[in-house]
Amino acid sequence: MIQVDEPTAPTAPTPQRTTAHWTLAGLITLFGLVLFIAVVRQGRADSAVLFVALPVLLAAALALTPRRTAHGKVFAATTMALLLAAVALHEGAICVILAAPLVYAVAHGTTALIRALQDANRAYAIVAVPLLLLPGMEGSGIAPRLDPEQRVEVTRVVEVPVDRVAERLAAGPRPTAVRSAPLRLLGVPTPGQVSGDGLDPGDRWMFGYHGSAHGPGGHLLAEVEDVAPGRVGFRFVEDSSITARWFTWQHAELTWRAIDPGHTEITVRVDYTRGLDPSWYFGPIQQVLLGAGVGHLLDMLALE
């Protein structure tokens, strides 16, 4: 009996590692390294260059090398880059956690796009790199920042007669446990030491932050700027806190009005300057986290 071998399915050719591929990938990597050093030295490490442009370059360099496991290598290299950046820039775990979704999305999106363009026409993949870099220029000095001035507002109804609110507020804030789930889960720094009282112009409230492995926690000093019936405004005279890199406090206003004889509506408005770009990503994140932080301030005022 004659045995006939069944035909085997043809295997796809292994991509060739040509000198041109490696040269191009090496040049992109070198450019990314130079860009990273320049960004850090010029104090632009909070711009979109770090979170968008550099991941684009990293992914492009890996995607242009002829390997089948591009996404796996991009994931490994991106993870390593995040950890190295955290060490080099003295960032805490919260920064890595907040930035990681953006960095991974940019890196893998760039990889997928370049791979698709390579299948169509290799020249398209080269042209795509500078186009993909454009969103990463925000805040770099080449492109302007978009809407860095933001405001957060929190309103709460408390079971306190309106004529007793000023007395409660004049006692000043006191340390209290964090109730906000986002602040607890992310380990967002909150004041551990609080001092100061009074609602007269010039009175000061101090919010101290515990130190970390990356250095002292610092403090935030707020001063009563102006007072009116049902309103008090604060200015910030000093901020050496560990949160100062992420945002800059500008002005705060606390107002209250009666809802009924036993309840009062308290509103805190805080103007701040966002420290991180791109705006479309970090803007909403900081809005949510600072909203939770202002809610924690109301907890410290012990109005309930």
Helices and strands as residue ranges (DSSP letters): H 19-41, H 48-48, I 49-53, H 54-64, H 70-88, H 93-120, H 122-133, G 134-137, E 149-158, H 162-170, H 181-186, E 193-196, E 204-208, E 219-228, E 231-239, E 247-260, E 263-274, H 279-300
